[in-house]
């Protein structure tokens, strides 16, 4: 059965790859896995998963364990789950979400670590531009609850929700990206300082440019086409180098991940470092910048 699972050609649809395949992949590539528990995971589910990673993940590897993904983000079902869970903890909706998430994530990540041991890193996620929300989560859970605070310091997101962006030239959009990198880094520094106050590290669960139509410009084909051109521009290399240089200067940075490896640009974003896996590195300017920091 395991060999059958390994021979499947794609796992990017449906429920994703089985945990066993993720473990095999990490063991073979020597990569530390970062896994997100389903938000409805029971204690028994967490225990069984922890045993699986304890027994099958190479002992030299570390596993980052996070409860769900972006629970603070109201577009996801886990937001309402956390709100319901925290209904008795506050009379304010957003605090219900944050407290409900803090309560359950503390339980599950600590349960996981109690089985896996020091190879497990307890992750708590938060909104990069909202340091207040990070403080609410950490203060509710209490000191010693987590090992790293994780945020996603995307830049240039605001350009995707403005009709005026349609009137901007490619260079003007790139200039705006350059300016916003500085703005987002200020938020990142504040998150770093908060994490340090709680004696934990800072990590980036996602990162990079966020040029995608949303809000009033959702799925706007003209804006998506403009962002496609910008993402292919050679100046993207310089922007990523600038941003990553700033990220690297964070003293309590534990790990940083870009989103994502490869994918075509379209109506819903230009996320890939490569447009396709075989794109020449000389044309993949974002990938070229990231690779220079990996080396």
C-alpha positions, 0 to 999 in steps of 0.5 A, a space after each residue: 500500500 505504501 508503495 502504491 501511495 508513493 506512485 501517485 502522480 499528484 497530491 495537490 488536489 482533494 485532501 492532499 498527500 497522506 502523512 506517510 508520504 509527507 514523512 517519506 518525502 522529508 526523510 529523503 530530502 532531509 527537509 524539516 516538515 511544517 504541518 498544520 493540524 485540521 482545525 477539528 482534530 481531536 486529541 486522539 487524532 493528534 496523539 496518533 499523528 504524533 506517534 506516527 511522526 515520532 516513530 517514522 520521521 528521521 531522528 535528525 529532523 525537526 517537525 513544526 506543528 501548527 493548529 490549522 492555518 490563518 485562523 484569524 482570517 475570516 474567509 476560512 471556515 476555521 475562523 467561525 470554528 474558533 469564534 464558536 469555541 471562544 464564545 464564552 471567553 469574550 463578548 467581542 467577535 475577534 477576541 472570541 476567535 483569537 482566544 478560541 484559537 489560542 486555547 485549542 492550539 496550546 492544547 494540541 501543539 503541547 500534546 503533540 510535543 509531549 509525545 514527539 519530544 524536543 524534535 517538535 516545535 510548537 507554532 502559533 500563527 498570527 496576522 503579520 500587520 496586526 501585532 495586537 492580535 499576536 499579543 492577545 493570543 500569546 497573553 491568553 495562552 501564557 508564557 511557555 505555551 509555544 516555541 515560535 510565533 509565525 506570520 506572513 509578511 507579504 508586501 504590496 497587497 494593498 495594490 490589489 484592491 485599488 482601481 487606481 492601480 489599473 492606471 499605474 505603469 509597471 515601473 510605478 507598481 514596482 516602485 510601490 512594491 519597493 516602498 511597501 517592503 519598508 512598511 511591512 518590515 516595520 510590522 515584522 520588527 514589532 512581531 519580532 520584539 513581541 516574540 522576544 518578550 515571550 522568550 520565543 522565536 519568530 518564523 515566516 510561514 509564508 512570504 513574498 509579494 502579494 500582487 493579486 486582485 481582491 476585494 472590489 477588484 476581485 478576479 479583475 482580468 485587467 489587473 491580473 494581467 498587469 500583475 503578471 507583467 510585474 511579476 515577470 519583470 527583472 526588478 523582482 529580483 532586486 525587490 526580493 533581495 531587498 526584502 530577504 535582506 531585511 528578513 535575514 537581519 531579524 535576530 530571533 528569526 527561526 525559519 522563513 518560507 516563501 509561497 510557493 514553489 511554482 505555478 502560473 500567474 492568473 486571476 487569483 495571484 502570481 504566487 510561484 517563484 517559478 512559473 513552471 518547474 522547468 523555467 530557466 532560472 535566468 527568467 525566474 527572477 523571484 526564484 533566483 533571488 531566493 536561491 541566492 539566500 539559500 546558498 
